[in-house]
Structure formats: C-alpha cells, structure tokens
Amino acid sequence: MILAVLSCGAIGVGLFGNDDLHNAMLQSIQAGNSLAQLVNTVKNQSSILEEAMGSRARAPLARLADALDAPVANQTALGTLLRALSALRNNASAAASAADNLRRPLAALNLDAFMKRLWVWEAARWAGGMVGWCCGGGICVALLAAAARRSRRALLLLCVCALGALVACWAVGAALAAGAVAAADACQDPARALALHAPHRLPVD
C-alpha cells in the first residue's frame, strides 16, 4: 500500500511533466510556424520580384527602346541613354535570375505540412500520455482498494497490470529520451536541422 501511494505521487509528477512538455512543444511549434511563414514570405516576394523584373519590365523597356530609335540631334546624349538602357536591361535580367534562383530551391520546402504533422503528433502524444498516466493512477487506486479488502485474485491481476505498465513506462521513456536528444540537436543548430529536413539540401547559410 505504501508503494502504491508513492506510485500515485510519481504519476502526479508524470502528469505535470506531460503537460509541461506539451506547453514547450506548443511553443516550438509556434516558432516553427513563424519560420514557415517567413519562408512563404520569401517565396512570394521572390516571385513578385521575378515577375516585376521579368515579364512586367519587358514592355516598358521595349517602349523606351522604341522612343530612343527616333532621330535626335545630340548623339552623345543618345549614346549615354542607350548605354543606360542596356545596363537597365542587364540589371533587370540579373534581378529576375537571382529571384528565380532564390525561389526555385525554396519551392520544394513545405514547412507548413511538416508543422501540421508535428502538431498532430504532439496532440496524439499528449492525449496518449494523459490516458496512460490516468490508467496508471487507476491501477494504483484499484491496488489500494484490493489491498484494503485483501482480495488475492485482484492483487495478482493488478500486480500483473502494474508490471505491464512498468514495461510501457520504460518503452515510452526511451522513446521520449531519443526524441529529446533529437529536439535538442535541432534547437542547438536550427539552420542545419532545416537544411537536413529540406529535400533539396539547401546550403546552411
């Protein structure tokens, strides 16, 4: 009975730890959503820049080139304008190419889907943890009642259940320890974790 009471106390600590871990995971998921939003913003802005410097810039530049084809008296000024127009076209092409180079590798990086899956996994883990801890508490309470009533069959059955719960606790503890190590590595170097997650192997910078 003393061990059952101590186990109830340990289960209470486990419930608190499960809820504390859930709150920390929610904060991590919120930070991941902010990162996904930042990546989406870069995708959208690079697409806008590519369109502005590419297809939308061709017509004004063509009209400007047609205007400069008209005969003028000052050939020096015309040469300066033609060189400026050529530099403008080159800059627009370089900007469109740079925007495409920035957008193309990010197009395959879909952090929104990953964060949604992570949220579903965390919700399932939190619910499963709460159910598991509550079942363990129920076993301890039933063990106390069986010990108080001196029911031999109930004591044997609940002892077997307690052993099964102990094995489950060790298995879940090992899985959580492995997940904690992986999460700690990701938090220590998030850029490398993001690059490893990306299917196109983005450079760390």
C-alpha positions in Angstrom: 0.0 0.0 0.0 2.9 2.4 0.7 4.4 1.6 -2.7 1.0 2.2 -4.3 0.8 5.6 -2.6 4.3 6.5 -3.7 3.4 5.4 -7.2 0.4 7.7 -7.2 2.7 10.6 -6.3 5.0 9.7 -9.1 2.1 9.5 -11.5 1.0 13.0 -10.4 4.6 14.2 -11.2 4.3 12.5 -14.6 1.0 14.2 -15.4 2.6 17.6 -14.6 5.7 16.7 -16.7 3.5 15.6 -19.6 1.6 18.9 -19.5 4.8 20.9 -19.2 6.3 19.1 -22.2 3.1 19.8 -24.1 3.4 23.5 -23.4 7.0 23.6 -24.5 6.2 21.7 -27.7 3.4 24.2 -28.5 6.0 27.0 -28.2 8.3 25.1 -30.5 5.5 24.5 -33.0 4.6 28.3 -32.8 8.3 29.1 -33.6 8.2 26.6 -36.5 5.1 28.2 -37.8 6.8 31.6 -37.7 9.7 30.1 -39.7 7.3 28.6 -42.2 5.6 31.9 -42.6 9.0 33.6 -43.2 9.9 31.0 -45.9 6.5 31.6 -47.6 7.1 35.3 -47.5 10.4 34.9 -49.2 8.8 32.7 -51.8 6.1 35.2 -52.5 8.4 38.2 -52.6 10.9 36.5 -54.9 8.0 35.5 -57.2 6.8 39.1 -57.3 10.4 40.4 -57.9 10.9 37.8 -60.7 7.7 38.9 -62.4 8.4 42.6 -61.9 11.9 42.4 -63.3 10.9 39.8 -66.0 7.6 39.9 -67.9 6.3 43.1 -66.5 9.5 45.0 -67.2 9.8 44.0 -70.9 7.0 46.2 -72.2 8.2 49.5 -70.6 11.8 48.7 -71.7 10.6 48.0 -75.2 8.7 51.3 -75.3 11.8 53.1 -74.1 13.9 51.5 -76.7 11.4 52.4 -79.4 11.5 56.0 -78.2 15.3 56.1 -78.4 15.2 54.8 -82.0 13.8 58.2 -83.1 16.3 60.5 -84.8 17.9 63.0 -82.4 20.5 65.8 -82.9 22.6 65.1 -79.8 24.3 61.8 -80.5 26.4 62.0 -77.2 23.3 62.1 -75.1 21.7 59.3 -77.2 24.7 57.1 -76.6 24.6 57.7 -72.9 20.9 56.8 -72.8 21.5 53.7 -74.9 24.2 52.5 -72.6 22.0 53.2 -69.6 19.1 51.3 -71.2 21.5 48.3 -71.8 22.6 48.4 -68.2 19.0 48.6 -67.1 18.1 45.6 -69.1 21.1 43.7 -67.8 20.2 44.6 -64.2 16.6 43.6 -64.7 17.6 40.2 -66.2 20.1 39.7 -63.3 17.5 40.6 -60.7 14.9 38.2 -62.3 17.5 35.4 -62.5 18.5 36.0 -58.8 14.9 35.9 -57.7 14.3 32.7 -59.6 17.5 31.1 -58.1 16.1 32.1 -54.6 12.5 30.9 -55.2 13.2 27.6 -57.1 15.0 25.8 -54.2 12.5 27.1 -51.7 9.6 25.8 -53.8 10.2 22.3 -52.7 10.5 23.3 -49.0 7.0 22.8 -47.5 7.3 23.6 -43.8 3.5 24.1 -43.4 2.7 20.4 -43.9 5.6 19.4 -41.6 4.4 21.7 -38.8 0.8 20.4 -39.2 2.1 16.8 -38.9 4.1 17.8 -35.9 1.1 19.3 -34.2 -1.0 16.2 -34.9 1.9 14.0 -33.4 2.1 16.2 -30.4 -1.6 16.2 -29.8 -1.6 12.4 -30.0 1.4 12.2 -27.7 -0.2 14.5 -25.1 -3.5 12.7 -25.2 -1.8 9.3 -25.1 0.4 10.4 -22.2 -2.6 11.7 -20.2 -4.6 8.5 -20.8 -1.6 6.3 -19.9 -0.9 8.2 -16.7 -4.5 8.2 -15.7 -4.7 4.4 -16.3 -1.6 4.0 -14.1 -3.3 6.1 -11.4 -6.4 3.9 -11.8 -4.3 0.8 -11.3 -2.7 2.2 -8.2 -6.1 3.2 -6.7 -7.5 -0.2 -7.5 -4.4 -1.8 -6.0 -5.0 0.2 -2.8 -8.7 -1.0 -2.7 -7.7 -4.6 -3.3 -5.1 -4.4 -0.6 -7.6 -2.9 1.8 -10.1 -5.7 1.0 -7.4 -8.4 1.0 -8.6 -9.8 -2.4 -5.9 -12.2 -3.5 -7.2 -12.5 -7.1 -7.5 -8.8 -7.6 -4.0 -8.2 -6.1 -2.4 -10.8 -8.5 -4.3 -9.3 -11.5 -3.3 -5.7 -10.6 0.3 -6.7 -10.0 0.5 -8.1 -13.5 -1.1 -4.9 -14.8 1.4 -2.9 -12.8 4.3 -4.9 -14.4 2.8 -4.2 -17.8 2.5 -0.5 -17.0 6.2 -0.5 -15.9 7.3 -2.0 -19.2 5.2 0.6 -21.1 6.7 3.4 -19.0 10.3 2.2 -19.8 9.5 2.0 -23.5 7.8 5.4 -23.6 10.7 6.8 -21.5 13.2 5.5 -24.0 11.3 7.0 -27.0 10.9 10.4 -25.2 14.6 10.4 -24.4 15.5 9.8 -28.0 13.1 12.5 -29.1 14.5 14.9 -26.6 18.0 14.3 -27.9 16.9 14.9 -31.5 15.0 18.1 -30.5 18.0 19.4 -28.5 20.2 18.9 -31.6 17.6 20.8 -33.7 17.4 23.6 -31.2 21.2 23.9 -30.9 21.6 24.3 -34.7 18.2 25.0 -36.3 19.8 26.0 -39.7 21.4 22.6 -40.1 18.3 20.9 -39.0 16.3 22.8 -41.6 18.9 22.1 -44.3 18.8 18.3 -43.5 14.9 18.4 -43.5 14.8 20.1 -46.9 14.6 17.6 -49.7 16.8 19.7 -52.0 19.6 20.1 -49.4 19.8 23.9 -49.1 23.1 25.4 -48.0 23.1 26.2 -44.3 23.5 29.9 -44.9 
